[in-house]
Amino acid sequence: MAHAYTPGLRVTDRALVRKRRLLPIEGEVLVDLGVQVRAEDVVARAFLPGKVQNLNVAHLLGVEPGEVRKYMTKAEGEEVSAGEVLAETKPLLKWFKRQVRSPVGGTLESISDVTGQVLLREPPEPLELKAYIDGRVVELLPGQGVVVETPSALVQGIFGIGGEATGKLHVAVEAPDKVLTAEHILPEHRDGIVVGGSLVEAEAFGKAKEVGVKGIVVGGIRDQDLKELLGYELGVAITGTEDVGFVLVVTEGFGRIDMAERTFALLKRYEGHKASISGATQIRAGVIRPEVIIPRPELNPEDIAEEEVEARGIEVGDTVRLIRAPLFGRIGKVTGLPPEPTKISTESVTRVLEVELEGGKRVIVPRANVEKMEG
């Protein structure tokens, strides 16, 4: 049977999801192998070095740098409290006394005999790593983190912004072609993930922040609205660190594009369920897709593992999404895979496939211009 290899986008109600949860620096793993964890559970912790404060004690006391050490009331390595005296002069007349107090709590890290400066380091800041998904810890990575596994429904998007969030799914529109407006976002959506249809209006972003929505999943977004939401033109190939008040996952592309029927139907089916959402997107090597993960603890992970076979290429009958203009975002089924390279409208000769779009229209497109919808 003819087939073609092309990037895949998963939309399925049966997936075995494994997430490597890694600390950015070496730390401590807090859970045991095999335990069940919730998305909100802290599975590993590290401590970031505290900020350094520089005090010119020689200048503040009015002494030579080489004399600072003899006026210090604290030694290197000792802990200090905010407001505590670090150094003081000892004049014959006490009203001539000068003192230097610590502006912060922490540790006295060093005293320089050359510059007369004292370095104070604030207490280390704890960095906690959460599980992100409800599931079972299937691997421990000592000093680094864990691998969490869960059987789930999974929707991968085209583009996203923001970090990670967890909340209850709320489908706010009646159909995948409907626009998500500010009126659709209600007080009961607080701490939840709101699902829209073909487009999200800019006014809905402000309402989402006001209500306290954790995430929005929608078919399309206008480029100008995205720019206004971020406050700048997005020009990087990696997203996920943006702080806009919620996570945004776009399933189809830019502009008004109806959410795929199967995607909308799957999200509708699991309305009210707990879901984990990530806006992280990387479009270069090592592709990372934004995602919605809906844990399904009733499923047996071993059964799903047997179902998930090695990825195959596109075959006749597969569902694909077109990812280049003028048909960007359209979905259809592969009806033919001509074996020989074909001349296309640009006069290039390339390998193509035939796609029957929703509505019955058939088109010939380069194989590089489609994305397989797996699952």
N, C-alpha and C positions, 0 to 999 in steps of 0.2 A: 504493500500500500504506500502511496506517495505521502510524504510528510515534509514539513519545513520547520526549522528551529527559529524561535522568536521569543522575546521576553514574555513572561506570564504574569497575570494579575489574578489573585485568588479571591473568589467569592464562594464560600462553601459553609454548610452547616455541620460538617464533620471534618475537623482538622486536629492534628496532634501538634500543639504549639509548644515549643521549647524556647525559653528565654534565658540567655546568659546575663546575669546581673552582676556587674563588675564595679568595684570601687576604683576611683581615679588614682588613688595611692594605696600603699599597703595598709591593711587594717586587720580587723578581727571578724570572723564569721560567727554569727550569733545563733544559728539554727543547726539542727542535726539532720543527717541524711535520712530521707524517707518521711519526714514530717509534712503534714498538710499546713499550708500557709495561706493567709489572705493577702489580697493586693496591698492592704495598708500595713502589713506587718514589716518590721525592720529586720532584715536578714543579715546585714553586715554593717559594721561601723568603723570609721577611721577618724583621725583627728588632724585637722589642718593646722599648721603652725600659726600662732597668733601674730597679729600685726606688731611691727617694731616702732617704738616711739624714741625719738632722738632728743636728748636734753643737753644743751651746752651749759654744763654745771659751772665750768670755769668762768664763763661770762656772767652767769647769774650770781655767783658768789663774789666776783671781782678778784679772782686769784689767778695765778699762773697755772697752765694746764698740768704741769708736772706736780703741782701741789694738791690737786683735786682729791687724790686717793686718801690723804690724811684727814680730809674733812668729811668723808663719807660715813654715814651711820649704818649703811648696809654694804655687805660684801657681794662679790660676783656669785651668782647662783642662788642667792636668797630671794624669797618671795616678798613682795611688797604689796601694800594696799593703796587704793586711790586716796590721795590726801596725806599719806604717811610721809614723814620727813626722811629725805634721802641723804641730804648733806647739810651741814651748817658750820658757820664760823664760830670761833670761841674767843671773842674780844674781851678785854678787861672790863669794858663797860657794856652791860647786856643790851642796852638800847641800840648798840651798833651791830648787834647780831644779825646775820643774814641766813635765811633758810631756803632750801629747795625741796618742794614737796612733789611726790609722784602724781602725775596727772591721771594715771590709770593703775589698775591692779594688774599684777603679773609677776614676772621674774626679772631681776637685775641681770642682764646678760653680759655686759662688758663695761669696763671703765678704761678710757684711753688716756695714757699719760702724755700723748703727743698733742691731741686736740682738746683735751679736757672735756670730751663729750661722754655721756653715759647712755647706753642703749637699754631700753626696757622692752620686754616682749610680753604682749598681752596673753592671757590664757589661751590654749589651743581651742579651736572651734570644732565641735563634733559634726561629722558628716555622716548622715544616716542613709542607708540604701534600702529602699522598700522592695517588696517582692514584685510589685506592678500587676501581677495576675494572681487570682486564686488558683492554687494548684499544689503539686507535691514536689518537694526538693529531691531531685534525682541525681544530683552531682554536687559535691563540695569542691570549691577551688580555694585551698588554704591561703589565707591572707589576702584573697582577692574578691571572693563572692560565691555565688551559687548558680546552679541551673535549675529553673522551675519549669515543670511540665504540666500541661492541662489539656484535656480534650475540650474542644470548643467549636463554636461557629466563628468564622473569620471573614472579615471584609477588608481588603487592601484598597487604598486609594491611590490617586494619581499624584497628589500634592498635599502638603500639610504644613502647619506652623504650630509652634508651642511645644511644650514638653510632654509630660504624661499626666493622665488623670483617670480617675475611676468614678463611676456613678451609674445611676439607673437610666435605661434607655427610654426616651419619650419621643414618639413620632408625632410631630406637630402639624403635619399637613396630610391631606386626604389622598394624594396621589403623587407619583414621581415627577410630574410635570408642573407641580405647584411651586410658587415662590415663597420662601420663608421670610416673613416680614416681622416687624417688631410686635405686631398684634398677636402673633402666634406664640410668643414667648411669655409664659405665665408664671406667677409666683410659685406654683407647685413644681416648676422645673428647676428650682434651686438645687444645687449640688448634683444635677443630672446632666445627661448628654442628650441634646436636642437634635432630632433628625429632620431635615428639610427635604425639598424636592429638587427642582431644576436650578435654583439660584438662591443666594442669601442677600437680602437688601442691606445696605450699609447701616441703616437705622437699627437693624436687628442686633448689630454688634454692641451698640450702647446699651440696649435693653438687656442683652445677655450679661453684660458686666454688672448692670444695676441689680438684676435678679440674683446673680451668683451662679450662673450656668457654668459647668466645668468643661463642656465640649460641644461643638457643633459639627454635624456630619451633613454634607450637602453635595448636590451634583456639580454646581459651578459657582464661580465667583468672578466678579468684574475685576480686571487688573487695577483700575483706578481705585476701587474700593479697598483692595488689598494694600495698595500703597498708602492710603489714608489711615487704614487700621494700624499699619506698622509705623507710619511716620517717616518712611523712607522707601526708596526703590530697592526691592530685593534683588541682589545681584550675585548671590553666592549659590553654589551647587549643593550646599548642605543646610538644612534647616532643623529646628528643634529646640533652639535656645531662646526663641523670641518670647518676650513677656508682654502679652496682649490681654491677659486676664482670663483666657480660656484656650483650649486646644481646638484647632480647626482642621478638619479632614475633608478634602475635596475629592470626590470619587470619579468625576468625569473630566473636568478641565476648566479652562477659563471662558467666561461668558456664560450665557444661559444655556445649559445643556441638561436635558431631562436625565435624572438619575436612572441608571439601568433598572429595568423591571425586576430582575432577579435580585439585585442589591437591595432595592426598596422593600421587596417582599420578604427578604430574609430579616432585615432590620425590624420590619413590622411584626414578623412572627415572634420576635424576642422582645417586644416592647414590655417594659417593666422589669426586665432582667438586669442584673448587674453586668457592666461591661468595663473593660479597660481600653483606653484610647491613647494613641501616640501620634503626634504631628511630625515626628522626625522624618525627613526626606533626604535622600542622597541620590542624585541622578547620574553620578559618574561611577567609576569602578567600585565594586562593593555596594551594589544598589540597596538602599534602605527605603522601604515604602511606609507611608502613614497607614495606620491600621485601626480597626475596631475588633477587639477580642471579647467574645461572650462565652465564659466558661460553661461547660456542660458536664458537671460531675457525674451525671447519670450514665455517661458513656464509659465503656471499657477502653482504656488507652491501648491495650494489646490488639483489640479488634481494629482500631483505626490504623495502628502501625502496619497491620497486614494489608489494609486497603490502600495505603499510600505507597504506590510503586514509584520506581525511578521516573523522573520527569521525561516526557517524550515530546516530540515535535508536534507541530500542528498537522492535523489530518482533516480530511473531508468530514463535515458535520460538526466540527468544533466551533464554539462561539468565540468571536474576536471583536476587538474594539479598534477602530481606525484612529491613528494617532498623528496624522498629518492633514493639513488643510488641502482641499476645501471640505473634506468630510470628517474633520476632527470630531471625535466623540461619538460618532455613529457606531452602532453595534449590529452585527450580522453573523451569519453562518457561512463557513467555508463550503463552497459548492464545487470548486475545482482547483487543482494544483498542476498547471501546465509544466511539464518537465523541462522544456526548452526556454532559454531567455527570450524575452519579448520586448519590442520597442514600445516605449510609453510616450505620453504627450510631450515630455521634455526632450524627446529624441534619444534618450538614453536607452540602452539595452540592458535589461535586468531580469531577474527571476520574479515572477508575479504569482498572484493567486486570485481566484474569482470568489467574490463575497456577495451573498444575497442579503441585502439590508432589511431591517424591519420595515414592512410595507411592500416588500416584494421586488424592489429594484435591484438589479445585478450590476456590479461594477468590477473592473479589473484594477488592482492596486499592487504596487511593489510589496514584496514580502516584508521588507524593512519598515513598512508604514503601518503595520498592524501589531496589536498586542493581544496575546492569548488570554482569555478569561478562564482560569483554571477553577476546578471544583465543581 
